[in-house]
Amino acid sequence: MEIKQYLQENEERFLTELFSLIRIPSISSQSEHKPDMVRCAERWKELLLEAGADRAEVMPSDGNPLVYAEKHVSDTAQTILIYGHYDVMPVEPLELWKSDPFEPEVRDGRIWARGADDDKGQSFIQLKAFEYVVKQGLLRHNVKFILEGEEEIGSPSLNAFLTEHKALLRADIILVSDTSMLGADLPSLTTGLRGLAYWEVEVTGPNRDLHSGHFGGAVANPINVLCKMMSDMQDSDGRITIPGFYDDVLPVPQAERDMIAQIPFDEEKYKAAIGVKALKGETGYSTLERNSCRPTFDICGIWGGYTGEGAKTVLPSKAYAKVSCRLVANQDHAKISQLFIDHVMATAPDYVQVKITPMHGGEGYVCPIDLPAYKAAEQGFAKAFGKQPLAVRRGGSIPIISDFEKILGIKTVLMGFGLESNAIHSPNENIPLDILRKGIEAVVEFHQQY
């Protein structure tokens, strides 16, 4: 039976099963939903077994349980590990929802509910594609599933689980549906994610706040010093001046730059949408390259002195800043963190004292576009959407993807089907039924081509 016919004949059952997952309020960030996490994991186990898995079980971790399942075809066949997460974001503010977030509704050709896209809906795409190739006798490789319940809180238990179960999770490629496309009529594959390094900087001058009339001009103002130190972190071309910062940055292949150049982008609309008259970034790169495949330096917050109503002529004792760098693949966040600390401490003037506290970090990731699994994903999108997908690097971070590579030694293909209009993490999250169907068709073709 062709996949389109299978989808049509089974759509009512599919929606019933998906809705059974969505109705479970598996909010990982709220302790009162701890029992719901277990219920959702158990429901995933049931659905995986019904879809054709040889084995499925709910496995404990230091936090919420994980669901593992497998289908074994041959000892000599390739193995795909499919990752997803069953936890969802909180739903507040409730008054902005047009329907109950945990009572899914179909309206205007979309499913409206928390988790409809992120990530129950997208993980369900993987489940149903797996079901089809198993039941039609088309599966040619081994398949494993791992579904976690803590992605929305940073996956604190996942690395220990991966380390403990490396043998169980052995595979040739990881497939993830938890990212987005450029548009419903513009399919794309995410090929890169940026890493992150983050610090808090504290600059201390005098031992107390001083009268700016009595001491101004004779004593260094920590806010002035902090602002100067941070502004010196970039030159006039937008390049970061920390020695060694770019040592491990790999150039973006020209083939990828050519693909980025094909992405429809209206710079005037972009500026108008965010209310700026001009854009600023690293010389020699386009806007889409700057915000996806080049590293950045940003002051995320800065404070000190008097900020209350009215005037207070004070020379403050302390100034603070929150600082972040988005990193690209091959940059180690711990190394960059230390380079920043060393540079600041070496250049700090003796009229202030500086303290730097590293906050957190994660690695970037790049998927080579010549991987056989990437090519199979391309063919899947082309079959389902009628056009070749573009390769797109994203500016955000998903640290677990680099963790997979570090701990398991496996590359990941990010085969996501989300749209900006799906409003993930926001009220009225949704997924178009048409995208759900095309997603299943695309993953089925992936299984055929890999």
C-alpha positions as CSV (number, residue, x, y, z in Angstrom):
1,M,0.0,0.0,0.0
2,E,1.3,3.5,-0.9
3,I,2.1,5.8,1.9
4,K,-0.5,8.4,0.9
5,Q,-3.3,5.7,1.0
6,Y,-2.0,4.4,4.3
7,L,-2.2,7.9,5.8
8,Q,-5.7,8.5,4.5
9,E,-7.0,5.1,5.8
10,N,-5.4,5.5,9.2
11,E,-5.7,9.2,9.9
12,E,-8.5,8.9,12.4
13,R,-6.5,6.3,14.4
14,F,-3.3,8.4,14.1
15,L,-5.1,11.5,15.5
16,T,-6.6,9.5,18.4
17,E,-3.1,8.2,19.3
18,L,-1.5,11.6,19.0
19,F,-4.2,13.2,21.1
20,S,-3.7,10.5,23.8
21,L,-0.1,11.8,24.2
22,I,-1.0,15.5,24.0
23,R,-3.7,15.1,26.7
24,I,-1.1,14.2,29.3
25,P,0.3,17.4,30.7
26,S,3.9,16.4,30.8
27,I,5.4,19.7,32.0
28,S,8.9,18.9,33.2
29,S,9.5,22.2,34.9
30,Q,6.6,21.8,37.3
31,S,7.0,19.3,40.1
32,E,3.3,18.6,40.4
33,H,3.4,17.0,37.0
34,K,5.9,14.3,38.0
35,P,3.2,11.6,37.8
36,D,2.3,12.8,34.3
37,M,5.9,12.3,33.1
38,V,5.6,8.7,34.0
39,R,2.2,8.4,32.4
40,C,3.4,9.9,29.2
41,A,6.5,7.7,29.1
42,E,4.3,4.6,29.6
43,R,2.0,5.7,26.8
44,W,4.9,6.2,24.4
45,K,6.0,2.6,25.3
46,E,2.6,1.3,24.3
47,L,2.6,3.1,21.0
48,L,6.1,2.0,20.1
49,L,5.2,-1.6,20.7
50,E,2.0,-1.2,18.7
51,A,3.9,0.4,15.8
52,G,6.1,-2.7,15.6
53,A,9.1,-2.4,18.0
54,D,10.5,-5.7,19.2
55,R,11.1,-4.2,22.6
56,A,10.2,-1.1,24.4
57,E,10.7,-0.1,28.0
58,V,10.6,2.9,30.4
59,M,14.0,3.3,31.9
60,P,14.9,5.3,35.0
61,S,17.3,8.2,35.1
62,D,18.4,10.7,37.7
63,G,15.3,12.7,36.8
64,N,12.3,11.8,34.6
65,P,12.3,8.4,32.9
66,L,13.4,7.8,29.4
67,V,11.7,5.5,26.8
68,Y,13.8,3.1,24.9
69,A,12.6,0.9,22.0
70,E,14.3,-1.1,19.2
71,K,13.5,-3.0,16.1
72,H,16.3,-5.4,15.0
73,V,16.5,-6.4,11.3
74,S,20.1,-7.7,11.0
75,D,23.4,-7.8,12.7
76,T,25.0,-6.5,9.6
77,A,22.5,-3.7,8.8
78,Q,23.0,0.0,9.6
79,T,21.3,1.2,12.8
80,I,19.4,4.5,13.1
81,L,18.8,6.0,16.6
82,I,15.7,8.3,16.6
83,Y,15.7,10.9,19.4
84,G,12.7,12.9,20.7
85,H,11.3,14.4,23.9
86,Y,7.9,13.9,25.5
87,D,8.1,16.8,28.0
88,V,6.5,20.2,27.1
89,M,6.7,23.8,28.1
90,P,4.3,25.4,30.7
91,V,1.1,26.8,29.2
92,E,0.8,30.1,31.0
93,P,-0.7,32.6,30.3
94,L,-3.8,30.5,29.9
95,E,-6.1,33.4,29.0
96,L,-4.3,33.8,25.7
97,W,-5.2,30.3,24.5
98,K,-8.2,30.0,22.2
99,S,-8.8,26.4,23.4
100,D,-7.7,24.1,26.3
101,P,-3.9,23.5,25.7
102,F,-4.3,19.9,26.8
103,E,-7.5,19.1,24.9
104,P,-6.4,19.1,21.3
105,E,-8.7,20.6,18.7
106,V,-8.6,20.5,14.9
107,R,-9.4,23.9,13.4
108,D,-8.5,25.5,10.1
109,G,-6.5,22.5,9.1
110,R,-4.3,22.5,12.2
111,I,-4.0,20.7,15.5
112,W,-4.0,23.2,18.3
113,A,-2.5,22.1,21.7
114,R,0.6,22.2,23.8
115,G,3.0,19.7,22.3
116,A,1.3,19.6,18.9
117,D,4.6,20.4,17.4
118,D,7.3,20.5,20.1
119,D,7.9,17.7,20.4
120,K,5.0,15.2,20.6
121,G,3.8,16.0,17.1
122,Q,7.2,15.9,15.5
123,S,8.2,12.7,17.4
124,F,4.9,11.2,16.3
125,I,5.9,11.8,12.7
126,Q,8.9,9.5,13.3
127,L,6.7,6.9,15.0
128,K,4.2,6.6,12.2
129,A,6.9,6.5,9.5
130,F,8.4,3.7,11.4
131,E,5.1,1.9,11.7
132,Y,4.5,2.1,8.0
133,V,7.9,0.7,6.9
134,V,7.6,-2.1,9.5
135,K,4.1,-3.1,8.6
136,Q,4.7,-2.9,4.8
137,G,7.9,-5.0,5.1
138,L,10.1,-2.2,3.9
139,L,12.5,-1.8,6.8
140,R,16.0,-2.5,5.8
141,H,18.0,-1.3,8.8
142,N,17.8,-1.5,12.6
143,V,15.9,1.2,14.4
144,K,16.3,2.4,18.0
145,F,14.2,5.1,19.8
146,I,15.1,7.2,22.8
147,L,12.6,9.7,24.1
148,E,13.5,11.8,27.1
149,G,11.4,13.9,29.5
150,E,13.7,16.8,30.4
151,E,14.6,18.5,27.2
152,E,12.6,21.6,28.1
153,I,14.7,22.0,31.3
154,G,18.1,21.5,29.7
155,S,18.3,17.6,29.7
156,P,20.1,17.5,33.1
157,S,19.9,13.7,33.3
158,L,20.6,12.8,29.7
159,N,24.4,12.8,29.6
160,A,24.7,10.4,32.5
161,F,22.1,8.1,30.8
162,L,24.0,8.3,27.5
163,T,27.3,7.4,29.3
164,E,25.8,4.5,31.2
165,H,24.0,3.1,28.2
166,K,26.6,3.7,25.4
167,A,26.4,0.0,24.2
168,L,22.6,0.0,24.2
169,L,22.5,3.2,22.1
170,R,25.1,2.2,19.6
171,A,24.1,3.3,16.1
172,D,25.4,4.7,12.8
173,I,23.3,7.9,12.7
174,I,20.9,9.8,14.9
175,L,17.7,11.2,13.5
176,V,15.9,14.1,15.2
177,S,12.7,15.8,14.4
178,D,12.7,18.8,16.7
179,T,13.7,21.7,14.5
180,S,12.0,23.9,11.9
181,M,11.8,24.6,8.2
182,L,12.1,28.0,6.5
183,G,8.5,27.7,5.4
184,A,5.7,25.3,4.4
185,D,6.6,25.8,0.8
186,L,10.3,26.1,1.5
187,P,11.6,22.9,3.0
188,S,15.0,23.0,4.7
189,L,17.3,20.8,6.7
190,T,19.2,22.3,9.7
191,T,22.9,21.6,9.2
192,G,24.4,23.7,12.0
193,L,23.7,24.9,15.5
194,R,25.8,27.4,17.5
195,G,27.3,26.7,20.9
196,L,27.3,29.1,23.8
197,A,29.6,30.5,26.5
198,Y,28.2,32.8,29.2
199,W,29.8,34.7,32.1
200,E,29.0,37.3,34.8
201,V,31.6,40.0,35.1
202,E,31.9,42.1,38.3
203,V,34.2,45.2,38.4
204,T,35.0,46.8,41.7
205,G,36.6,50.3,42.1
206,P,36.4,52.1,45.5
207,N,35.4,50.2,48.6
208,R,32.1,52.1,48.8
209,D,29.9,54.4,46.6
210,L,31.4,57.9,46.5
211,H,30.2,61.4,46.0
212,S,30.8,62.1,42.3
213,G,31.6,65.8,43.0
214,H,34.2,65.1,45.6
215,F,35.8,62.1,43.9
216,G,34.9,62.3,40.2
217,G,37.9,62.7,38.0
218,A,40.2,61.4,40.6
219,V,38.8,57.8,41.1
220,A,38.0,55.4,38.2
221,N,34.3,54.8,37.7
222,P,33.7,51.0,37.5
223,I,30.8,51.4,35.1
224,N,33.0,53.4,32.7
225,V,35.8,50.9,33.0
226,L,33.5,48.0,32.4
227,C,31.9,49.6,29.4
228,K,35.3,50.3,27.9
229,M,36.6,46.8,28.5
230,M,33.5,45.2,26.9
231,S,33.5,47.6,23.9
232,D,37.1,46.7,23.3
233,M,36.1,43.1,22.8
234,Q,35.2,43.8,19.2
235,D,37.0,45.8,16.5
236,S,35.5,48.1,13.9
237,D,35.0,45.2,11.5
238,G,32.9,43.3,14.1
239,R,35.6,40.7,14.9
240,I,36.1,39.5,18.4
241,T,39.5,40.6,19.7
242,I,40.1,37.9,22.3
243,P,43.5,36.3,21.4
244,G,43.0,32.8,20.1
245,F,39.2,33.2,19.8
246,Y,39.1,32.2,16.1
247,D,41.8,29.5,16.2
248,D,39.4,26.6,15.9
249,V,36.7,28.2,13.7
250,L,36.2,26.2,10.5
251,P,35.3,28.1,7.3
252,V,31.8,27.5,6.0
253,P,32.1,25.5,2.7
254,Q,31.3,27.5,-0.4
255,A,28.6,25.0,-1.3
256,E,26.8,25.9,2.0
257,R,27.3,29.6,1.5
258,D,25.8,29.2,-1.9
259,M,22.8,27.5,-0.4
260,I,22.4,30.3,2.3
261,A,22.5,32.8,-0.5
262,Q,19.4,31.1,-2.1
263,I,17.3,31.6,1.0
264,P,14.6,34.2,0.3
265,F,15.5,37.2,2.5
266,D,14.2,40.7,2.4
267,E,16.6,42.9,4.4
268,E,14.2,45.9,4.5
269,K,11.4,43.8,5.9
270,Y,13.9,42.3,8.4
271,K,14.9,45.7,9.6
272,A,11.3,47.0,9.8
273,A,10.2,44.0,11.8
274,I,12.7,44.7,14.6
275,G,12.6,48.5,14.3
276,V,16.1,49.3,13.2
277,K,17.4,51.6,10.4
278,A,20.5,49.6,9.7
279,L,22.2,46.3,10.4
280,K,25.6,45.8,12.0
281,G,27.8,42.7,12.0
282,E,31.1,41.1,11.0
283,T,32.5,42.5,7.8
284,G,32.6,40.1,4.9
285,Y,29.5,38.1,5.7
286,S,25.8,38.3,4.9
287,T,23.1,38.8,7.5
288,L,22.1,35.2,7.3
289,E,25.7,34.1,7.7
290,R,26.3,36.4,10.6
291,N,23.3,35.1,12.6
292,S,23.9,31.4,12.0
293,C,27.4,30.4,11.2
294,R,29.7,33.0,12.7
295,P,30.6,33.4,16.4
296,T,29.3,36.5,18.3
297,F,30.0,38.6,21.4
298,D,27.1,40.2,23.2
299,I,26.5,42.0,26.5
300,C,23.2,40.6,27.6
301,G,22.8,42.8,30.7
302,I,24.7,45.6,32.4
303,W,24.0,47.4,35.7
304,G,25.5,49.3,38.6
305,G,25.3,52.6,40.5
306,Y,22.0,54.4,41.0
307,T,19.1,53.5,38.7
308,G,16.1,54.7,40.8
309,E,13.8,57.7,40.2
310,G,15.4,61.1,40.0
311,A,19.1,62.0,40.3
312,K,21.8,60.8,42.7
313,T,25.3,62.0,42.0
314,V,27.1,58.8,42.9
315,L,30.4,57.3,41.7
316,P,29.5,53.6,42.2
317,S,31.7,51.0,43.9
318,K,30.7,48.2,41.6
319,A,29.5,47.4,38.1
320,Y,28.2,44.2,36.6
321,A,27.6,42.6,33.2
322,K,26.1,39.4,31.8
323,V,28.1,38.4,28.7
324,S,27.6,35.7,26.1
325,C,29.3,34.4,23.0
326,R,27.5,32.2,20.5
327,L,30.1,29.8,19.2
328,V,30.4,27.7,16.0
329,A,31.2,24.1,15.5
330,N,34.7,23.1,16.6
331,Q,34.9,25.8,19.2
332,D,35.1,24.3,22.7
333,H,33.0,26.4,25.1
334,A,35.3,25.6,28.0
335,K,38.4,26.8,26.1
336,I,36.6,29.9,24.9
337,S,35.5,30.6,28.5
338,Q,39.0,30.5,29.8
339,L,40.3,32.6,26.9
340,F,37.8,35.3,27.8
341,I,38.7,35.2,31.5
342,D,42.4,35.3,30.7
343,H,42.0,38.2,28.3
344,V,39.9,40.3,30.7
345,M,42.2,39.7,33.6
346,A,45.3,40.5,31.5
347,T,43.8,43.8,30.2
348,A,42.0,45.0,33.3
349,P,43.6,48.2,34.6
350,D,45.0,48.3,38.2
351,Y,42.5,50.9,39.4
352,V,39.8,48.2,39.4
353,Q,39.4,44.7,40.6
354,V,37.7,42.2,38.3
355,K,35.9,38.9,39.1
356,I,34.5,36.7,36.4
357,T,32.0,33.8,37.0
358,P,31.4,31.3,34.2
359,M,27.7,30.6,34.1
360,H,27.1,27.8,31.5
361,G,28.0,26.7,28.0
362,G,27.6,24.2,25.3
363,E,29.1,23.1,22.0
364,G,28.0,24.0,18.5
365,Y,27.3,21.3,15.8
366,V,27.6,20.9,12.1
367,C,26.2,18.1,10.0
368,P,28.3,17.4,6.9
369,I,25.9,17.7,3.9
370,D,27.7,14.8,2.1
371,L,26.7,12.2,4.8
372,P,24.6,9.3,3.3
373,A,21.9,9.9,6.0
374,Y,21.8,13.6,5.1
375,K,21.4,12.7,1.4
376,A,18.6,10.4,2.4
377,A,16.9,13.1,4.3
378,E,17.2,15.4,1.3
379,Q,15.5,12.9,-0.8
380,G,12.8,12.5,1.8
381,F,12.0,16.2,1.7
382,A,12.1,16.3,-2.1
383,K,9.6,13.4,-2.4
384,A,7.2,14.8,0.2
385,F,7.4,18.5,-0.6
386,G,8.1,18.4,-4.3
387,K,11.4,20.4,-4.1
388,Q,14.9,20.0,-2.9
389,P,15.4,21.3,0.7
390,L,17.9,24.0,1.5
391,A,20.7,23.5,4.0
392,V,20.4,26.0,6.8
393,R,22.5,26.7,9.8
394,R,20.6,28.0,12.8
395,G,21.8,30.7,15.2
396,G,20.5,29.0,18.4
397,S,21.9,26.2,20.5
398,I,20.7,22.6,21.2
399,P,23.5,21.4,23.4
400,I,22.3,17.8,23.5
401,I,23.2,17.4,19.8
402,S,26.9,18.0,20.4
403,D,26.6,15.8,23.5
404,F,25.5,12.9,21.3
405,E,28.6,13.3,19.2
406,K,30.9,13.7,22.2
407,I,29.5,10.8,24.2
408,L,28.2,8.4,21.6
409,G,30.4,9.4,18.7
410,I,27.5,9.6,16.3
411,K,26.5,12.4,13.9
412,T,22.9,13.7,13.9
413,V,20.7,14.6,11.0
414,L,18.1,17.3,12.0
415,M,15.0,16.5,10.0
416,G,12.6,18.9,11.5
417,F,9.2,20.0,10.2
418,G,8.3,22.9,12.5
419,L,7.1,26.3,11.2
420,E,7.4,29.7,12.8
421,S,3.6,29.9,12.8
422,N,3.4,26.8,14.9
423,A,4.0,29.0,18.0
424,I,6.1,26.5,20.0
425,H,6.6,27.5,23.7
426,S,3.7,30.1,23.2
427,P,0.0,30.1,23.6
428,N,-1.9,28.4,20.7
429,E,0.8,26.1,19.7
430,N,-0.2,24.1,16.6
431,I,0.8,22.0,13.7
432,P,-0.8,21.9,10.2
433,L,-2.3,18.5,9.4
434,D,-0.7,18.8,5.9
435,I,2.8,19.2,7.4
436,L,2.1,16.2,9.7
437,R,1.3,14.0,6.6
438,K,4.2,15.3,4.6
439,G,6.5,14.8,7.5
440,I,5.6,11.1,7.7
441,E,5.9,10.7,4.0
442,A,9.4,12.4,4.1
443,V,10.6,10.1,6.9
444,V,9.3,7.0,5.1
445,E,11.3,8.0,2.1
446,F,14.4,8.6,4.3
447,H,14.0,5.0,5.5
448,Q,13.8,3.8,1.8
449,Q,16.9,5.8,0.7
450,Y,19.2,5.2,3.7
